[in-house]
């Protein structure tokens, strides 16, 4: 499940480039926080794909007493997150592993998996199952990814938007050519099926930017 692209030197500039490539990038996390604040104060938070540190940055401001498990198989991306959180006194368990290597004994009342699933090719259903099983009954799960059903129709608009934000023509071309090579969009129907099978009766889309969508789900058998 490890993508070797995340060990390249250019990932050091991830935080400087991601906002030009994903319109509304910060809204994914701001809206996640707003939704979470309508439910409960999380005590145990699992971040799957924690490299870069955006979830830790946003959630740490509001929930400094929570215990965080920050999971990422990429050493470089995890180091970026550590550097970003260097001056914060959060309780963070850093783990350079994939979700299948994480102990299955512990469950969390909040789990996030942002902008990661579309880098997996064959393992998506298994990974969604593994993530879902880490959520406590009544817990909240946030997932965002590039969605297969929206990719073909929206990709030309997305590329044009990137150019408007001064992403170079060569980088736009690399992004376009990455599909079906290193970028493998997630099927929204597969996601919903897997979440329903794991006890998430209500799954709501809360963000959309071209082919990228974010969802929130609560693990319980009753309505919200």
C-alpha positions as CSV (number, residue, x, y, z in Angstrom):
1,X,0.0,0.0,0.0
2,X,3.0,2.3,0.2
3,X,3.3,4.7,-2.8
4,X,6.9,5.4,-3.5
5,X,6.0,8.9,-4.9
6,X,5.7,10.1,-1.3
7,X,9.4,9.4,-0.7
8,X,10.5,11.8,-3.5
9,X,12.3,15.1,-2.5
10,X,9.5,17.3,-4.0
11,X,7.1,16.2,-1.2
12,X,8.9,18.7,1.0
13,X,6.9,21.4,-0.8
14,X,3.6,19.6,-0.3
15,X,2.0,22.4,1.9
16,X,3.1,25.1,-0.6
17,X,1.6,23.3,-3.6
18,X,-1.5,21.4,-2.5
19,X,-3.8,24.4,-2.3
20,X,-3.0,25.3,-5.9
21,X,-4.0,21.8,-7.0
22,X,-7.1,21.3,-4.9
23,X,-9.5,24.2,-4.9
24,X,-11.0,24.6,-1.4
25,X,-8.4,22.4,0.2
26,X,-8.7,24.1,3.6
27,X,-12.5,23.8,3.5
28,X,-12.2,20.0,3.7
29,X,-10.7,20.3,7.2
30,X,-12.6,23.4,8.3
31,X,-16.0,21.8,7.5
32,X,-14.8,18.6,9.1
33,X,-14.2,20.5,12.3
34,X,-17.5,22.3,12.2
35,X,-19.3,19.0,11.7
36,X,-17.4,17.3,14.6
37,X,-18.2,20.2,16.9
38,X,-22.0,19.4,16.5
39,X,-21.5,15.9,17.9
40,X,-19.1,15.4,20.8
41,X,-15.6,16.2,22.0
42,X,-13.4,13.4,20.7
43,X,-10.9,11.8,23.1
44,X,-9.1,9.3,20.8
45,X,-8.5,10.3,17.2
46,X,-6.9,8.2,14.5
47,X,-5.5,9.9,11.4
48,X,-4.9,7.6,8.5
49,X,-2.5,9.3,6.1
50,X,-1.3,11.9,8.6
51,X,1.6,13.1,6.4
52,X,1.7,16.8,6.0
53,X,0.0,17.4,9.4
54,X,-3.1,19.3,8.2
55,X,-5.6,17.2,10.4
56,X,-3.3,17.6,13.4
57,X,-3.0,21.3,12.8
58,X,-6.8,21.9,12.6
59,X,-8.0,19.4,15.2
60,X,-5.1,20.2,17.6
61,X,-6.3,23.8,18.0
62,X,-9.8,22.7,19.1
63,X,-9.0,19.4,20.9
64,X,-5.6,19.8,22.6
65,X,-6.5,17.2,25.3
66,X,-7.2,14.4,22.8
67,X,-4.9,11.5,22.1
68,X,-3.8,11.3,18.5
69,X,-2.6,8.3,16.5
70,X,-0.9,9.6,13.3
71,X,-0.5,6.9,10.7
72,X,1.5,7.2,7.5
73,X,3.7,4.7,5.6
74,X,5.8,7.5,4.1
75,X,8.8,8.6,6.2
76,X,9.1,11.9,4.4
77,X,5.5,12.8,4.8
78,X,5.5,11.9,8.4
79,X,8.6,14.0,9.0
80,X,6.7,17.0,7.5
81,X,3.9,16.5,9.9
82,X,6.3,16.2,12.9
83,X,8.1,19.4,11.8
84,X,4.8,21.2,11.5
85,X,3.7,20.1,15.0
86,X,7.1,20.6,16.6
87,X,5.9,23.5,18.8
88,X,2.6,21.9,19.8
89,X,2.2,19.9,23.0
90,X,-0.2,17.3,21.7
91,X,-0.2,13.7,22.7
92,X,0.7,12.1,19.3
93,X,1.6,8.5,18.7
94,X,3.5,8.6,15.4
95,X,3.4,5.3,13.5
96,X,5.1,4.8,10.1
97,X,2.9,1.9,9.1
98,X,-0.1,1.1,6.9
99,X,-3.6,0.6,8.5
100,X,-3.4,-3.1,8.2
101,X,-0.4,-3.1,10.5
102,X,-2.2,-1.1,13.2
103,X,-3.4,-3.0,16.3
104,X,-7.0,-4.0,15.8
105,X,-7.6,-4.0,19.6
106,X,-8.1,-0.3,19.9
107,X,-11.1,1.6,18.6
108,X,-11.4,5.4,18.2
109,X,-14.2,7.9,18.5
110,X,-13.0,9.9,15.5
111,X,-11.2,8.6,12.5
112,X,-10.0,10.6,9.4
113,X,-8.7,9.5,6.0
114,X,-8.2,12.4,3.7
115,X,-6.8,12.5,0.2
116,X,-5.3,9.0,0.5
117,X,-7.6,6.3,-0.9
118,X,-7.1,7.4,-4.6
119,X,-3.4,6.5,-4.3
120,X,-4.3,2.8,-3.8
121,X,-5.1,0.5,-6.7
122,X,-6.4,-2.8,-5.6
123,X,-6.7,-2.5,-1.9
124,X,-9.4,0.2,-1.5
125,X,-12.2,-2.1,-0.2
126,X,-9.9,-3.8,2.2
127,X,-8.5,-0.5,3.5
128,X,-12.0,1.0,3.9
129,X,-13.0,-2.1,5.9
130,X,-9.9,-1.8,8.1
131,X,-10.5,1.9,8.7
132,X,-14.2,1.3,9.5
133,X,-13.4,-1.4,12.0
134,X,-11.3,1.1,14.0
135,X,-14.3,3.4,14.6
136,X,-16.2,2.9,17.9
137,X,-20.0,2.5,17.9
138,X,-21.3,6.1,17.8
139,X,-18.0,7.3,16.4
140,X,-17.4,9.6,13.5
141,X,-15.5,8.9,10.3
142,X,-14.3,11.4,7.7
143,X,-13.1,10.3,4.2
144,X,-12.1,12.4,1.2
145,X,-10.8,11.2,-2.2
146,X,-10.9,11.7,-5.9
147,X,-14.1,10.0,-7.1
148,X,-14.2,7.8,-10.2
149,X,-17.8,8.8,-11.2
150,X,-16.9,12.5,-11.4
151,X,-13.4,12.3,-12.9
152,X,-13.9,12.2,-16.7
153,X,-16.5,15.1,-16.8
154,X,-14.7,17.4,-14.4
155,X,-11.0,16.8,-15.2
156,X,-10.8,19.5,-17.9
157,X,-12.3,22.1,-15.6
158,X,-9.9,21.0,-12.8
159,X,-6.8,21.3,-15.0
160,X,-8.0,24.8,-16.1
161,X,-8.4,25.8,-12.5
162,X,-4.9,24.7,-11.7
163,X,-3.5,26.8,-14.5
164,X,-5.4,29.8,-13.2
165,X,-3.5,29.2,-9.9
166,X,-0.2,29.2,-11.7
167,X,0.4,25.5,-11.6
168,X,2.9,24.9,-14.5
169,X,1.8,23.3,-17.8
170,X,4.2,20.5,-17.1
171,X,2.8,19.8,-13.6
172,X,-0.8,19.9,-15.0
173,X,0.3,17.3,-17.6
174,X,1.8,15.1,-15.0
175,X,-1.4,15.4,-12.9
176,X,-3.5,14.4,-15.9
177,X,-1.2,11.5,-16.9
178,X,-1.1,10.2,-13.3
179,X,-4.6,8.8,-13.6
180,X,-4.6,5.0,-13.8
181,X,-0.8,5.0,-13.1
182,X,-0.3,6.4,-9.6
183,X,-3.8,8.0,-9.1
184,X,-6.7,5.5,-9.0
185,X,-10.0,7.3,-8.2
186,X,-12.3,5.8,-5.6
187,X,-15.7,4.4,-6.6
188,X,-18.3,6.3,-4.6
189,X,-20.6,3.3,-4.8
190,X,-17.8,1.0,-3.4
191,X,-17.3,3.4,-0.5
192,X,-21.0,3.6,0.4
193,X,-21.3,-0.2,0.1
194,X,-18.3,-0.8,2.4
195,X,-19.4,1.8,5.0
196,X,-23.0,0.4,5.1
197,X,-21.6,-3.1,5.6
198,X,-19.5,-1.9,8.5
199,X,-22.4,-0.3,10.4
200,X,-22.5,3.2,9.1
201,X,-26.2,3.7,8.3
202,X,-25.9,7.5,7.5
203,X,-23.2,8.7,5.1
204,X,-23.3,12.3,4.0
205,X,-21.3,14.1,1.4
206,X,-20.1,17.4,2.8
207,X,-17.6,18.8,0.3
208,X,-17.0,18.7,-3.4
209,X,-14.3,20.2,-5.6
210,X,-14.5,18.9,-9.2
211,X,-13.8,15.2,-8.9
212,X,-12.8,15.3,-5.2
213,X,-15.4,14.6,-2.6
214,X,-15.5,14.4,1.2
215,X,-17.9,12.3,3.3
216,X,-18.8,12.1,6.9
217,X,-20.4,8.9,8.5
218,X,-21.6,8.0,12.0
219,X,-21.3,4.5,13.2
220,X,-24.6,3.6,14.7
221,X,-27.9,1.8,13.9
222,X,-30.2,4.8,14.6
223,X,-30.7,8.0,12.6
224,X,-28.8,11.2,13.5
